[in-house]
Amino acid sequence: MKVEEIAEAVTKLAPEELTRFRRWFTAFDAGHANHAEQLDSTATKLGRFAGRAFAELRKRTKDGQS
């Protein structure tokens, strides 16, 4: 799989899935063996907030183009 294909797939994730992916990738990138469970609650909350913000931005952009 190419980076471009991965990037396209990530842009199509629902906000909740994007949050899960972000948490997993952050832990993966940091080299943790048990990726999801080793993140602290602050990073999790920030990921959720960012996911909601991205979803709202996408919604506003889509609504503005109609």
N, CA, C and O of each residue as an XYZ file, in Angstrom:
264
protein
N       0.844     -1.177      0.000
C       0.000      0.000      0.000
C       0.891      1.242      0.000
O       1.888      1.295      0.720
N       0.533      2.227     -0.798
C       1.314      3.455     -0.903
C       0.832      4.489      0.102
O      -0.306      4.442      0.569
N       1.716      5.419      0.424
C       1.379      6.475      1.375
C       0.158      7.259      0.906
O      -0.693      7.626      1.716
N       0.068      7.512     -0.380
C      -1.078      8.251     -0.912
C      -2.386      7.504     -0.673
O      -3.409      8.125     -0.386
N      -2.361      6.189     -0.789
C      -3.558      5.379     -0.551
C      -3.945      5.420      0.925
O      -5.125      5.497      1.265
N      -2.948      5.369      1.788
C      -3.212      5.449      3.222
C      -3.785      6.811      3.565
O      -4.756      6.905      4.316
N      -3.189      7.876      3.018
C      -3.672      9.234      3.287
C      -5.123      9.390      2.842
O      -5.928      9.995      3.549
N      -5.457      8.850      1.679
C      -6.831      8.936      1.186
C      -7.787      8.187      2.112
O      -8.878      8.672      2.410
N      -7.376      7.011      2.563
C      -8.219      6.224      3.464
C      -8.432      6.960      4.787
O      -9.535      6.946      5.332
N      -7.393      7.595      5.299
C      -7.497      8.322      6.567
C      -8.482      9.481      6.433
O      -9.257      9.735      7.355
N      -8.465     10.182      5.310
C      -9.385     11.309      5.133
C     -10.839     10.867      5.086
O     -11.735     11.687      5.284
N     -11.089      9.601      4.832
C     -12.462      9.081      4.743
C     -12.961      8.495      6.069
O     -14.107      8.053      6.148
N     -12.131      8.486      7.098
C     -12.544      7.920      8.381
C     -13.582      8.800      9.069
O     -13.532     10.027      8.996
N     -14.515      8.145      9.732
C     -15.467      8.865     10.586
C     -14.683      9.466     11.753
O     -13.613      8.958     12.090
N     -15.180     10.523     12.372
C     -14.442     11.181     13.461
C     -13.991     10.229     14.569
O     -12.868     10.340     15.062
N     -14.857      9.300     14.961
C     -14.488      8.366     16.036
C     -13.346      7.449     15.593
O     -12.435      7.158     16.367
N     -13.409      7.002     14.349
C     -12.362      6.125     13.828
C     -11.055      6.892     13.640
O      -9.974      6.345     13.857
N     -11.156      8.145     13.239
C      -9.961      8.977     13.108
C      -9.282      9.144     14.467
O      -8.055      9.108     14.561
N     -10.068      9.324     15.497
C      -9.528      9.435     16.847
C      -8.821      8.146     17.250
O      -7.710      8.181     17.779
N      -9.466      7.011     17.000
C      -8.842      5.719     17.323
C      -7.546      5.528     16.549
O      -6.540      5.081     17.100
N      -7.583      5.876     15.251
C      -6.386      5.743     14.432
C      -5.283      6.652     14.955
O      -4.136      6.219     15.067
N      -5.599      7.879     15.271
C      -4.605      8.835     15.765
C      -3.936      8.318     17.047
O      -2.716      8.387     17.188
N      -4.751      7.799     17.979
C      -4.191      7.253     19.223
C      -3.269      6.079     18.929
O      -2.164      5.988     19.463
N      -3.747      5.179     18.066
C      -2.929      4.016     17.730
C      -1.627      4.439     17.076
O      -0.561      3.949     17.450
N      -1.692      5.341     16.104
C      -0.487      5.719     15.378
C       0.498      6.454     16.279
O       1.707      6.254     16.164
N       0.002      7.290     17.161
C       0.888      7.990     18.091
C       1.666      6.991     18.935
O       2.877      7.124     19.114
N       0.967      5.998     19.447
C       1.631      4.966     20.255
C       2.566      4.125     19.390
O       3.682      3.814     19.806
N       2.129      3.764     18.218
C       2.960      2.992     17.300
C       4.250      3.748     16.990
O       5.339      3.176     17.037
N       4.123      5.019     16.678
C       5.269      5.857     16.333
C       6.231      5.990     17.516
O       7.441      6.114     17.330
N       5.691      5.962     18.714
C       6.521      6.068     19.918
C       7.168      4.728     20.281
O       8.028      4.671     21.160
N       6.756      3.656     19.607
C       7.365      2.346     19.834
C       6.775      1.551     20.975
O       7.420      0.628     21.472
N       5.579      1.875     21.405
C       4.951      1.124     22.487
C       4.436     -0.219     21.978
O       3.902     -0.319     20.874
N       4.607     -1.238     22.798
C       4.152     -2.572     22.422
C       2.631     -2.668     22.464
O       2.019     -3.209     21.543
N       2.023     -2.155     23.512
C       0.572     -2.203     23.658
C       0.046     -0.798     23.373
O      -0.176     -0.007     24.289
N      -0.145     -0.508     22.113
C      -0.355      0.845     21.625
C      -1.470      1.620     22.318
O      -1.204      2.671     22.899
N      -2.665      1.154     22.277
C      -3.798      1.942     22.756
C      -3.781      2.149     24.267
O      -4.162      3.219     24.741
N      -3.353      1.161     25.023
C      -3.435      1.244     26.477
C      -2.338      2.096     27.101
O      -2.443      2.458     28.272
N      -1.297      2.422     26.360
C      -0.198      3.169     26.955
C      -0.291      4.670     26.740
O       0.604      5.406     27.154
N      -1.344      5.134     26.107
C      -1.524      6.575     25.936
C      -2.147      7.155     27.196
O      -2.982      6.516     27.836
N      -1.737      8.374     27.550
C      -2.353      8.968     28.734
C      -3.680      9.625     28.371
O      -3.980      9.819     27.192
N      -4.470      9.964     29.378
C      -5.815     10.479     29.134
C      -5.796     11.840     28.457
O      -6.733     12.169     27.730
N      -4.771     12.633     28.671
C      -4.693     13.938     28.016
C      -4.583     13.775     26.506
O      -5.278     14.467     25.763
N      -3.738     12.889     26.045
C      -3.593     12.657     24.610
C      -4.888     12.126     24.018
O      -5.262     12.486     22.902
N      -5.569     11.273     24.763
C      -6.843     10.730     24.300
C      -7.878     11.836     24.159
O      -8.591     11.902     23.159
N      -7.958     12.700     25.157
C      -8.916     13.804     25.105
C      -8.586     14.754     23.964
O      -9.488     15.210     23.260
N      -7.322     15.055     23.774
C      -6.929     15.924     22.676
C      -7.267     15.295     21.329
O      -7.707     15.990     20.414
N      -7.066     13.999     21.204
C      -7.405     13.301     19.974
C      -8.892     13.370     19.674
O      -9.291     13.578     18.528
N      -9.710     13.196     20.698
C     -11.156     13.286     20.513
C     -11.563     14.698     20.111
O     -12.376     14.891     19.207
N     -10.990     15.672     20.792
C     -11.283     17.065     20.468
C     -10.902     17.380     19.026
O     -11.674     18.000     18.294
N      -9.716     16.951     18.625
C      -9.264     17.199     17.256
C     -10.160     16.492     16.244
O     -10.472     17.061     15.198
N     -10.569     15.286     16.532
C     -11.458     14.555     15.637
C     -12.777     15.279     15.441
O     -13.279     15.384     14.322
N     -13.340     15.781     16.543
C     -14.590     16.532     16.436
C     -14.380     17.831     15.660
O     -15.223     18.228     14.855
N     -13.249     18.488     15.910
C     -12.963     19.738     15.203
C     -12.817     19.494     13.704
O     -13.355     20.257     12.901
N     -12.101     18.446     13.318
C     -11.950     18.117     11.902
C     -13.298     17.783     11.266
O     -13.574     18.194     10.139
N     -14.128     17.044     11.983
C     -15.444     16.681     11.459
C     -16.293     17.929     11.248
O     -16.969     18.057     10.227
N     -16.259     18.842     12.201
C     -17.014     20.089     12.067
C     -16.498     20.923     10.902
O     -17.282     21.513     10.159
N     -15.191     20.971     10.746
C     -14.603     21.716      9.631
C     -15.028     21.114      8.297
O     -15.397     21.839      7.373
N     -14.976     19.779      8.198
C     -15.422     19.112      6.974
C     -16.886     19.398      6.689
O     -17.266     19.656      5.547
N     -17.715     19.350      7.741
C     -19.144     19.601      7.576
C     -19.366     21.025      7.079
O     -20.132     21.240      6.140
N     -18.710     21.989      7.695
C     -18.875     23.387      7.289
C     -18.393     23.611      5.871
O     -19.010     24.357      5.110
N     -17.288     22.964      5.511
C     -16.758     23.108      4.153
C     -17.738     22.513      3.149
O     -17.991     23.108      2.102
N     -18.286     21.349      3.460
C     -19.239     20.682      2.573
C     -20.505     21.498      2.438
O     -21.021     21.669      1.334
N     -21.021     22.012      3.571
C     -22.252     22.819      3.552
C     -22.049     24.111      2.773
O     -22.970     24.570      2.097
N     -20.878     24.700      2.852
C     -20.592     25.937      2.147
C     -20.456     25.768      0.655
O     -20.629     26.730     -0.093
N     -20.146     24.551      0.198
C     -19.954     24.299     -1.226
C     -21.260     23.923     -1.917
O     -21.319     23.913     -3.146
N     -22.291     23.618     -1.166
C     -23.572     23.172     -1.756
C     -24.297     24.284     -2.454
O     -25.381     24.069     -2.997
